[in-house]
Amino acid sequence: STMQNSDSESSVSMLDVVEQQDLESAYTAKHALMWYDNHPGHGAQVVDYDATRLSSSMLFVNWKGTVLSNPVLMIEQIVVVLLYLASWWLIERVNIGSRSVSDAADEFTGKMSTLAAFLLGFYTSVTMSRWWRLRTNGIGNIWSASSQLCMFLSEFVTRDEQVLQAVRRYARASLSLQFMRRRYGPELPNHLHELADFGILTRDEVKKLAAYNNNLSESVWTWVAHIVSSLRKTGDIQDTMMLTYLMEKVNLGRSGAALIGAQMGTPIPVPYVHLLGFLVKVHNIVLAFGSGYVLAHHHDRWLFLTLRLVFVPLLYNAILLINAGLADPFRDQANDFSMRKYESGIESDGASYVQAGEHLPEWMHKRFH
């Protein structure tokens, strides 16, 4: 009974600590976003955030790194407000229309809002699915291939650090080339030296890539395949099943790079994106003129009309901008994928498997060595 009471008091104490931490997390004067510095010459990216703080009223003081800090959003909002004020002033001066017409205009803008909300919801769902696929099946496969190759090569084939490090470096290069291709486009060959500057490839390896300059992110996995095939020729890989397994992991990394290239080369069809943007802009214009028309005949509704005009177009424009960012997360914006974080993670994780094999528990040494 005494032990049960002690456990109960301990549980209550832990709950109190957790609740206190939640309160401090939600309302302390710290920024909710965690930033990760990129390579020199590239901007920092948001890599984590405090969800509790962003769920409290303190989110109003956290604008940096959010869509609300986008100047495009502010300009679009100013245009909508000016159209609203201009239409109200014009209707007041000319004195045209009637209450019945203003009611019809109000009803029409409501229907347009419903249609825009539905299509934006579907658009966001598709964009989020594509973004998550890039992270898991694209970056995730490259990362996983490097980690698995390092673990199995070091345990079953060789502990040659040059070989194992080369596998990690070529995986890092494959991923980094995807970022560089999106950022530099046709100018990529002029920036390949950055791979050597960042310590990913050697100068000689960069020259080899520049010599053929074709499908670099995927084709660099040929170097990893050559490492595996050479280990087979030298007798380090004696089992055919092990050779097959390792080559499957090489192809896993290549397929990750291929998925990123294929998806980024096949965006959501332009007619759909254009039509959706057109619908949102027309909705905002109609809402601005309609609200100004209604205000001219229903002065008592000024607060509701103004709040609706401010927040509904703000929301719709923000969703469009968020989707535009999610469509290409390999650029250099605040909420894009962090090139340095991911390529450093590939190096760190791959090395950790080798290090774990070098620091086995004492009982393993006694039992197996």
C-alpha positions, 0 to 999 in steps of 0.5 A, a space after each residue: 500500500 505504501 509503495 502504491 501511494 508512493 507511485 501515485 504521488 510520483 505520477 502526480 508530481 510528474 504530471 505537474 512538471 509536464 503541465 508546468 513545462 507546457 505552460 512555460 513552452 506556450 507563454 514564455 518570450 522565446 521564438 517558436 521556430 528552430 532554425 538551422 544554418 545552411 552552407 555559406 551563401 545560403 539562407 537558414 531553414 526552419 527545421 523544427 518548431 514548438 507546437 504548443 507555443 503555436 497553439 497559444 495566443 503567443 503565435 501572434 508574436 511569431 511571424 518570422 518564418 511564417 506565411 504572414 511574413 511574406 511580402 506578396 501576401 501583404 501586397 495582395 491584401 492591401 489591393 483587396 482593401 483598397 478595392 473595398 474602400 473604392 467600391 464603397 466610396 463610389 456607391 456612396 457618391 453615385 447612389 446606385 443600386 438597392 438593398 435587394 441587389 446588395 443582398 444578392 451580391 452578398 449571397 453570391 460572394 458567399 457561394 464563391 467563398 464556399 467553392 474556393 474553400 473546397 478547391 483550395 482544400 483539395 489542392 493543399 491535400 495534393 500538394 502536401 502528399 507530393 511534399 511528403 513523398 519527396 521527403 520519405 521516398 526521395 530524401 528518405 531513400 537516399 539517406 536509407 541506402 547510405 546508412 544500410 550500405 555503411 552498416 552491411 559493408 562494414 560488418 560483412 565486407 570491409 572496414 576500409 574507411 576510404 571505401 565507407 566514407 566514399 559511399 556516404 560522400 556520394 550519397 550526400 552528393 546525390 542529394 546535394 545535386 538535387 538542391 543545386 539543380 533547383 537553385 541554379 538551373 542551367 547554371 549548375 555546371 558553374 557551381 559544381 565546385 561547391 560540392 568540393 567547397 562543402 567537403 562533400 566531393 574532392 576536386 578530382 571527383 567534381 571534375 569527373 562530374 563536370 566532364 559529362 554533366 548529365 543526370 548527375 544526381 542519379 548517375 553518381 550512384 554508378 560510383 557506389 555500384 562500382 565500389 560494390 562490384 569492385 569488392 566482388 572482384 577482389 573477393 571481399 564479397 564472396 556470397 552472391 546473395 550479399 552482392 544482390 542485397 547490396 546492389 538493391 540498396 544502391 538502386 534504392 538510393 538511385 531510385 530516391 534521386 530518380 523520384 525527386 527528379 521525376 516529381 520536380 520535373 512533373 509539377 501539378 498541371 499548369 491549367 489547374 494551378 492557374 484556374 485555382 489562382 484565377 478563381 481565388 483572385 476573382 473571388 477576392 475582387 468580387 468580395 471587395 466590390 460586393 462588400 463595398 456595395 453592401 456597406 453602402 446600403 447597410 452601414 450597420 454591418 460595417 464591422 462584419 463586412 470589414 472583418 470578412 474582407 480582411 480575413 477571408 482573402 488573407 486566408 485564401 491568398 496565404 493558402 496559395 502561397 503555402 502551396 507554392 512553397 510546398 511545390 518546390 522545397 529544394 530552393 533556399 527559402 525559410 521553410 524549404 528542406 535544409 540541404 546542410 541538415 540532410 547531407 550532414 545527417 547522411 554523413 553522421 548516421 552512416 558513420 554511426 553504424 561503423 562506429 557502433 561496430 567498433 565499440 561492441 559491448 565487452 560480452 560480444 568480444 568475449 563470446 565471438 572474438 
